[in-house]
Amino acid sequence: MPRPAPPLRRAYFRWIVCGLLFFVSANNYMDRQVLGVMAPELIRIFGWLPEDYTAIVFWFQIGYALGFIAAGRLFDLVGTRLGFSVAVACWSLVATWHSGLSTLFGFKVVRFLLGLAEPSHMPGSIKVVAEWFPRHERALATGIFKSGSNLGAILVPVLVPWMFFTLDWRATFLITASTGFVWLMFWLWLYRSPSESAWVSRVELNYITGGEPEPSIERVPWRLLLRRRETWAYVNFKFMTDAIWHWYLAMLPLFLSQRFGLGLAEFGLPLVAVYVIADVGSIGGGWLSWRWIRQGWDLTRARKAAMLICCACTLPVMLVPEAKSLWLVVGLVGLAHAAHQGLTSNLFSTVSDMFPRQAVASVVGFGGTAGQIGAALMTVLSGVALARTGSLSVMFFAAGSTYLTAFFIFHLLVPRLAPLDLHSGPN
């Protein structure tokens, strides 16, 4: 049984840290989603073919794949405060550059650079959670901060059409990008590691660390991580499932436009509904394992039961091509979004369950890179499907059949979640 949490009035600052992660997640996803929501209008303005748009998305995903693995190492080497400061400044600056573009090549270059900068958000956030939360609270904290990504995705279809028609697309990119600099001011003011923070009480620090001193910061060589099957099990899970998630983010507005004739001003309510449902899954998936651990379940059973339930909930999305109602499609895709978010609230936590804090961001970075490679492949296949059939319908079968397969591979490779001795030799 986990130790009971101290009273919130004496031990609350870790949840403020979680709030900072929530808002940076919102900013991160908002910056990347602005282009997706405006895609039908930009295709019209610039005379792009649908394949041109998928090429822009492809280059973002290539940048994201490269940036993820570099970001993981950055956070493990320089720490979370400096790592986030550099990362958010970089992606916010690059996001402003969209406002000055006028060519297809320019969009490809800037999206590639944005892809290089933005992945740092996830390895850094998981590392912060590993530093600030005891093991049994990590999935819940992860679910809460990840729900910020859905807030960003909700704000975009609500605000972007209004800004687009009131101002223009260039101003829209500039205004949304500026929010990252606002967050950065709060980060620099509030954030230090738990042992260095003036905001954290002694009671809360003892609860976080279990009364033990924080481990020394030392470099964990990649070779020690890459020889573990646990690393490759996590990487494969992310390769298979992130491919689907990022495909939804990039292609859902285009699918709704093609299937139901929605314009930019009509995307708002359907996309908001999808991401509100996803928020429920993000927090609910983390809450499930947290609840079961508090009831006495062992860590492996609680994490994997929650993950299995979430994976099973992705199956109905295969019915989307047969659905005739917009709101049935919204419900099916929303359920799949919720399932993915609930899954990853626990999947990310398995990294800190198994690996030392000094290696968490690196392992998350490996998985993120693999996920983006999968996403790039999905984008290429989407381009082929659009060129040959004019439809994305066939892609929903892949979206619904992937998650359970990925779960069972992970389960076979990692039957038990337990701290690893990285120096014990390959397994």
C-alpha positions in Angstrom: 0.0 0.0 0.0 1.3 3.5 -0.8 2.0 6.0 1.9 -1.1 8.3 2.6 -0.7 11.8 1.2 -0.2 14.6 3.7 -2.9 17.2 4.0 -3.1 19.3 0.8 -2.7 22.6 2.8 0.8 21.4 3.8 1.8 19.6 0.6 0.3 21.2 -2.5 3.2 22.6 -4.6 3.7 19.4 -6.7 0.2 20.0 -8.1 1.1 23.6 -9.0 4.1 22.1 -10.9 1.6 19.7 -12.6 -0.5 22.8 -13.5 2.6 24.4 -15.2 2.9 21.2 -17.2 -0.8 21.3 -18.0 -0.5 24.8 -19.5 2.7 24.1 -21.5 1.0 21.0 -22.9 -1.9 23.3 -24.0 0.5 25.7 -25.6 2.5 23.0 -27.3 -0.6 21.4 -29.0 -2.1 24.7 -29.8 0.9 25.7 -31.8 0.9 22.5 -33.8 -2.8 22.4 -34.4 -3.3 25.9 -35.8 -2.1 24.8 -39.2 -4.4 21.7 -39.2 -7.5 23.7 -38.5 -6.7 26.4 -41.1 -5.6 23.7 -43.7 -8.7 23.8 -45.9 -8.5 27.6 -46.2 -4.7 27.6 -46.7 -5.1 24.9 -49.4 -7.6 27.3 -51.1 -5.5 30.4 -50.6 -2.2 28.9 -51.9 -3.7 26.5 -54.4 -2.2 23.4 -52.8 -3.2 19.9 -53.7 -4.2 17.7 -50.7 -0.9 15.8 -51.3 1.0 19.1 -50.8 -0.6 19.5 -47.4 0.4 15.9 -46.4 3.9 16.7 -47.5 4.0 19.7 -45.1 2.7 17.4 -42.3 5.3 14.8 -43.2 8.2 17.3 -42.8 6.9 18.3 -39.4 6.8 14.6 -38.4 10.4 14.1 -39.6 11.6 17.0 -37.5 9.6 15.8 -34.6 11.2 12.3 -34.8 14.7 13.8 -34.8 13.9 16.4 -32.1 12.4 13.8 -29.7 15.6 11.8 -29.3 17.7 14.9 -28.9 15.3 16.4 -26.4 15.3 13.4 -24.2 19.1 13.5 -23.9 19.0 17.3 -23.4 16.7 17.0 -20.3 18.7 14.2 -18.8 21.9 16.2 -19.2 20.9 19.8 -18.3 17.9 19.2 -16.1 14.2 20.2 -16.3 14.4 24.0 -15.5 17.0 24.9 -18.2 15.7 22.3 -20.6 12.2 23.6 -20.6 13.3 27.2 -20.8 15.3 26.6 -23.9 12.7 24.4 -25.5 9.7 26.7 -25.0 11.6 29.7 -26.2 12.7 27.9 -29.4 9.3 26.4 -30.4 7.5 29.7 -29.7 9.9 31.6 -31.8 9.7 29.2 -34.7 5.9 29.2 -34.4 5.9 33.0 -35.0 7.8 32.4 -38.3 4.6 30.9 -39.9 3.2 34.4 -40.1 5.8 35.5 -42.7 5.5 32.5 -45.1 4.3 32.6 -48.7 5.6 29.4 -50.3 5.0 25.7 -50.0 8.8 25.2 -49.5 8.7 27.7 -46.7 5.9 25.9 -44.9 7.9 22.6 -45.2 11.0 24.2 -43.7 9.3 26.0 -40.8 7.2 22.9 -39.9 10.3 20.8 -39.9 12.0 23.3 -37.5 8.8 23.4 -35.3 9.0 19.6 -35.3 12.6 19.8 -34.1 11.7 22.0 -31.2 8.3 20.8 -29.9 9.0 17.2 -28.9 11.0 18.4 -25.8 7.7 19.0 -24.0 6.9 15.3 -23.4 10.3 13.9 -22.2 10.7 17.0 -20.0 7.2 16.7 -18.5 7.6 13.0 -17.7 11.0 13.7 -16.1 9.4 16.5 -14.0 6.6 14.1 -12.9 9.3 11.5 -11.9 11.1 14.1 -9.8 8.0 15.6 -8.2 5.6 12.7 -7.6 5.8 9.4 -5.8 5.3 6.4 -8.0 1.7 5.7 -7.2 0.7 9.3 -8.2 2.6 9.5 -11.4 -0.1 8.2 -13.8 -2.7 10.5 -12.3 -0.4 13.5 -12.6 0.5 12.5 -16.1 -3.1 12.2 -17.1 -3.8 15.6 -15.6 -1.0 17.4 -17.4 -1.6 15.6 -20.7 -5.2 16.8 -20.6 -3.7 20.2 -21.3 -3.0 19.0 -24.8 -6.7 18.6 -25.3 -7.3 22.1 -23.9 -5.0 23.4 -26.6 -6.7 21.3 -29.2 -10.1 22.7 -28.0 -9.0 26.3 -28.0 -7.8 26.1 -31.6 -11.1 25.3 -33.4 -12.9 27.8 -31.1 -10.4 30.8 -31.5 -8.7 30.2 -34.8 -11.7 30.6 -37.1 -12.6 33.8 -35.3 -9.1 35.2 -35.5 -8.8 34.0 -39.2 -11.9 35.9 -40.3 -11.5 38.9 -38.0 -7.8 39.4 -38.6 -6.0 37.1 -41.1 -4.1 33.8 -41.1 -0.7 35.6 -40.5 -1.9 37.3 -37.3 -3.5 34.1 -36.1 -0.1 32.3 -36.2 1.6 35.3 -34.5 -0.9 35.6 -31.6 -1.1 31.9 -30.8 2.7 31.6 -30.8 3.1 34.4 -28.3 1.4 32.4 -25.5 4.6 30.3 -25.0 6.6 33.3 -23.9 3.9 34.2 -21.3 4.2 30.6 -19.9 8.0 30.9 -19.8 7.9 33.8 -17.4 5.9 31.8 -14.9 8.2 28.8 -15.3 11.3 30.8 -14.5 9.6 32.4 -11.5 8.2 29.3 -9.9 10.2 26.2 -10.9 13.2 24.6 -9.2 13.9 20.9 -8.4 12.1 19.7 -5.2 15.2 19.9 -3.0 16.0 23.5 -4.3 12.4 24.9 -4.3 11.5 27.6 -1.8 7.9 26.8 -2.4 7.9 23.2 -1.2 7.4 22.2 2.4 9.5 19.7 4.3 6.5 17.5 4.7 5.8 17.5 1.0 9.5 16.9 0.1 9.6 13.9 2.4 6.4 12.5 0.8 7.9 13.0 -2.7 11.2 11.4 -1.9 10.1 8.9 0.7 12.6 10.5 3.2 15.5 9.6 1.0 17.9 12.1 -0.6 17.5 12.8 -4.3 19.7 10.6 -6.5 22.8 12.2 -7.9 22.6 13.4 -11.4 24.8 11.3 -13.5 24.9 10.4 -17.2 23.3 7.1 -18.1 24.9 5.9 -21.4 22.5 5.1 -24.2 24.2 1.7 -24.6 22.8 0.7 -21.2 19.3 1.7 -22.2 19.3 0.2 -25.7 20.4 -3.2 -24.6 17.2 -3.6 -22.4 14.2 -5.3 -23.9 12.1 -3.0 -21.7 13.3 0.0 -23.7 12.4 -1.7 -27.0 9.0 -2.8 -25.7 8.2 0.8 -24.8 9.7 2.1 -28.1 7.5 -0.4 -30.1 4.4 0.6 -28.2 5.0 4.2 -29.1 5.9 3.4 -32.7 2.5 1.7 -33.2 0.2 3.9 -31.3 1.6 7.4 -31.7 1.4 6.8 -35.5 -2.4 6.7 -35.0 -2.6 9.7 -32.6 -0.6 12.1 -34.7 -2.5 11.0 -37.8 -5.8 12.0 -36.0 -4.3 15.4 -35.1 -3.2 16.2 -38.6 -5.9 14.6 -40.7 -9.2 14.8 -38.8 -10.1 18.4 -39.9 -9.4 17.4 -43.5 -11.5 14.2 -43.2 -14.4 16.1 -41.7 -14.1 18.6 -44.5 -14.2 15.9 -47.2 -16.8 13.7 -45.6 -19.3 16.3 -44.3 -18.4 19.4 -46.2 -17.4 21.4 -43.1 -15.7 24.7 -43.6 -13.3 26.5 -41.2 -16.1 28.2 -39.4 -17.9 24.9 -38.8 -15.1 22.8 -37.3 -15.4 24.3 -33.8 -18.1 22.3 -32.1 -17.2 18.8 -33.5 -13.5 19.2 -32.7 -14.2 20.7 -29.3 -16.4 17.6 -28.6 -13.7 15.2 -29.6 -11.1 16.8 -27.3 -13.4 17.2 -24.4 -14.0 13.4 -24.6 -10.3 13.0 -24.8 -9.8 15.0 -21.6 -12.0 12.5 -19.8 -9.9 9.6 -21.0 -6.6 11.3 -20.1 -7.5 11.9 -16.5 -9.7 8.8 -16.2 -6.9 6.4 -17.4 -4.5 7.8 -14.9 -7.1 7.8 -12.2 -7.9 4.1 -12.8 -4.4 2.8 -12.0 -4.0 5.3 -9.1 -7.3 4.1 -7.6 -6.4 0.4 -8.0 -2.9 0.9 -6.4 -4.5 2.7 -3.5 -6.8 -0.3 -3.1 -3.9 -2.6 -2.8 -3.3 -3.8 -6.4 0.3 -4.3 -7.3 1.8 -1.8 -9.7 2.0 -4.2 -12.7 -1.6 -5.3 -12.4 -3.0 -1.8 -12.0 -1.0 -0.2 -14.9 -1.7 -3.1 -17.3 -5.4 -3.4 -16.5 -5.9 0.3 -17.2 -3.8 0.0 -20.4 -5.8 -3.0 -21.7 -9.2 -1.3 -21.1 -8.0 1.7 -23.0 -6.6 -0.3 -25.9 -9.9 -2.2 -26.2 -11.8 1.1 -26.4 -10.0 2.0 -29.7 -11.7 -0.8 -31.6 -15.0 1.0 -32.5 -13.2 3.6 -34.5 -13.1 1.1 -37.4 -16.8 1.8 -37.8 -16.1 5.5 -38.9 -16.1 4.8 -42.7 -19.6 3.3 -42.4 -21.0 6.1 -40.2 -23.4 8.5 -41.9 -23.9 10.9 -39.0 -21.3 13.6 -38.2 -22.0 13.2 -34.5 -21.6 9.4 -34.6 -18.2 10.0 -36.2 -17.4 12.5 -33.5 -18.4 10.0 -30.8 -16.3 7.2 -32.3 -13.2 9.3 -32.8 -13.7 11.0 -29.4 -13.7 7.6 -27.8 -10.5 6.6 -29.6 -8.9 9.9 -28.5 -9.9 9.3 -24.9 -8.6 5.7 -25.1 -5.2 6.9 -26.4 -4.9 9.5 -23.8 -5.8 7.1 -21.0 -3.4 4.6 -22.4 -0.4 7.0 -22.5 -1.1 8.4 -19.0 -0.1 4.9 -17.9 2.4 4.0 -20.6 4.5 7.1 -19.9 4.4 6.2 -16.2 5.9 2.7 -16.9 9.1 4.5 -17.9 9.6 6.0 -14.5 8.4 2.7 -12.9 11.3 0.9 -14.5 14.1 3.3 -15.3 16.1 5.6 -13.0 15.2 9.3 -13.0 18.5 10.1 -14.8 17.4 8.0 -17.8 13.6 8.8 -17.9 13.7 11.6 -20.5 16.1 9.6 -22.8 13.8 6.6 -22.9 10.8 8.8 -23.5 12.8 10.4 -26.3 13.5 7.1 -27.9 9.8 6.3 -27.8 8.8 9.7 -29.2 11.2 9.3 -32.1 9.8 5.9 -32.9 6.2 7.3 -32.7 7.0 10.0 -35.2 8.5 7.6 -37.6 5.3 5.7 -37.4 3.3 8.9 -37.8 5.4 9.8 -40.9 4.6 6.4 -42.4 0.9 7.0 -41.7 1.1 10.4 -43.4 2.7 8.9 -46.5 0.0 6.2 -46.6 -2.7 8.9 -46.2 -1.2 10.7 -49.2 -1.4 7.5 -51.2 -4.9 6.9 -50.1 -6.0 10.4 -51.0 -4.3 10.2 -54.4 -5.8 6.8 -55.3 -9.3 6.9 -53.7 -9.8 10.5 -52.6 -10.7 9.3 -49.2 -9.1 8.5 -45.8 -11.6 5.8 -44.9 -9.2 2.9 -45.2 -6.9 4.4 -42.6 -9.5 4.0 -39.9 -9.2 0.2 -40.0 -5.5 0.6 -39.2 -6.3 3.0 -36.4 -8.7 0.6 -34.7 -6.6 -2.6 -35.1 -3.3 -1.3 -33.8 -3.6 -0.7 -30.1 -4.5 -4.2 -28.8 -1.7 -5.7 -30.9 0.8 -3.2 -29.4 -0.4 -4.0 -25.9 0.1 -7.7 -26.2 3.6 -7.3 -27.6 4.4 -5.0 -24.7 2.9 -7.5 -22.2 5.0 -10.4 -23.6 8.2 -8.4 -23.5 7.6 -6.8 -20.1 5.6 -9.2 -17.9 6.4 -7.2 -14.7 7.0 -3.5 -14.1 9.8 -3.1 -11.6 12.9 -0.9 -11.1 15.8 -2.0 -13.3 19.4 -2.4 -12.5 20.9 -1.1 -15.7 24.4 -2.4 -14.9 23.2 -6.0 -14.5 23.7 -6.8 -18.1 21.3 -7.2 -21.1 18.2 -9.3 -20.6 
